Amino acid sequence: MPEKDNNLTSEEMESMAKEAITIWWSTVVKAVVMSSNSPEMRKILHAFLSSAVTEMVRTQGSKRTLELMGPIMRSGGKKAAVRALEEHEIVDRDGIAISSLIDLWEGALGVRGEIVEKSEIAVVKVAKQCPFANQPPELCSLFGKFVDGFCEVINPEYGWCQTHRMSDGDKECRWVCKKED
């Protein structure tokens, strides 16, 4: 039997890796939300995410990690949004609705905080407890890319940003979901 040539170009390999990571991340988010009452699952997820990002930063550097993973996380956020729209009755698509879903995910991850401002224009959340507080700040940046993709699908008029991060040395985490100008 003749031997098949299975050589892939580096572009093909990178494309396949990005797709695999996107599928993985979407699956992880769904698993976390579905098992949010499981402290064991949260511990496993925290350890895995922290280890994966720490190792990437160590071997690739911060800038390269964000360049490689940022688009993948954004794509994962878009896929999660599509799935959320298919699986749940999401009637309102304003900042309050988007923030409620982000708050749900954070709660499933073990982030503890409260919404301190809520209007149709902007929602602000402050968290004083975060299991990722002592982890690389790139982990939070990548979560932000995921949320960017999510917002883009749910309602592109809204954006999301982190203004304070414990992983950067701040005393609290703070994010804002607001209608873009």
N, C-alpha and C positions, 0 to 999 in steps of 0.2 A: 504494500500500500504506500503511495507517495506521501511524503511528509509535507504537511501544510505549513506555510509561512505565516506565523502568528505575530510577527513583529508589529508593534504599535509605535506610532510616533509619540514624542513627548507630549504633544498637544492632545492627542487622543487619550493618552494615559491621564493627563491632568483633567480633561473633561470628564472621564469616567470617575475619577476620584472625587471631583466636585459633586457630581450627581449622587454618588454613594453617600457622601457626607450630608447632602441636603436631605436625602431620604432618611438617613439615620437621625438627624436632628429633629425632623418633623415627627418621627416615631417616638423619640425621647420626650418631646414636649407633650405629645398625646398621652404617653404612659405616665408622666408626672402628674398631669391634670387628673387622670383617671384614678391614680393611686395616691392622691394628695394626703390621705389620712395615714399613710404608711411611713413612719419615721425611718424604717430600714431602707425603703426605696430612696428617700431623700438623702440619707447618708451615702448610699452607693452612688447616686447621681452627683452629689457634691464632690465626692472623691474623684470620680471619673472626669467630670468637667474640669476641675481644678488641675488634675494631673495632666490632662491632655493639653490644656492651654499653657500651663507652666513649661511643659516639655517643648512645645512649639516655640515659645518665646526664648527658651534656653538655646535651642538649636538653630532657629531661623531669625531670631531678633524680633523686637516689638513691631517695627514697621512692616516687615515681611509677613509676620503672622496676621496682622490686620489686613494687609493686601490680599493674602491668600484666602483667609476665612471670612472677611467682611462681605464680599459678594455672595458667598455660599450661605451665610447666615441671613442675608437679606432675602435670598431666594427661598430659604426655609420659612421665613416669616410670611412670605406671600402664599406659599403652599398651605401653611397653617391657617391663614385667613380664609382661603378658598374652602378648606375643609370645615372651618367654623361656620361659614355661611351655609354650607350644604347640610351640616348636622344639627344646627341650632337655629331657632327662630330669632334672628337678630333684626329687629324692626328699626330701631334708631341706630344711626351710624355717626353720631356726633362724638365729641371728646369724652363725654361721660360714659358712653357705651364702650368706646375703645379703652378708656382707663379702667373700667370695670373688668374687662378681660385681662388686661395687663396685671391688675391687682390680684386676680384669681391665679394667674400663673406664678406671680411672685409668692403668694401664699403657699402654693403647692411646693415651691422651692424652699420654703422656710423663711422668707423675708417677712419681717413684722414691722408694720408701720400704719400710718393713717393718712387718709385724704384730708388735706388741710385747707384746700380751696376747690370749689366746684362751681362751674358756670358753663353755659353753652359755648363759651369762647375758650376757656382754659380749665384744666384740672391739674392740681399740684399734690404730689404725695411725698411724705417724709417718712423714712424708715430709720429706726434706731437700732434694729437688730437685723443683721444680714450674715448668713453663713459664709458668704464670699468676701467678707470685710478684709480678711488678711490674705487674700489671693491676688494674683496679678490683675492690675486694672484693665488689662486687655480683655479679660473675661467679661467685665461689665460693658466695655466698648462693643464686644461682639453681640452681647444680649441687645444692646441698642440698635445694632444693624438688623437683628431679627425683628425688633419692634418697628423699625422703619419700613421694612417690607410688609409687615402686617398692616400698618396704617395706610400704606399705599393702595392696598386692595380694599380695605374696609371703607376708607374715605380719604382720597388723596389730598383733600383740603386741610387735613390735620397732620401735624408732625409731632415728634417726641424727642425730648433731649434730657440728658442727665446734667444737672447743674452742680451736684455734690456727690462724691463717691467715697465711701469709707475705704475702699481699696486704693484710693489716692491719698489717704491720710485725713480726710474730712471726718468730722464727728458724727455725721449722718449721711444717708443717701437721700437725694432729692431729685425728683424728675417732674417734668412738665409736659403735658399733652395739650397742644393748643392749635387753634385754627391759624393756618399760615396767612400772612398778609397778601 
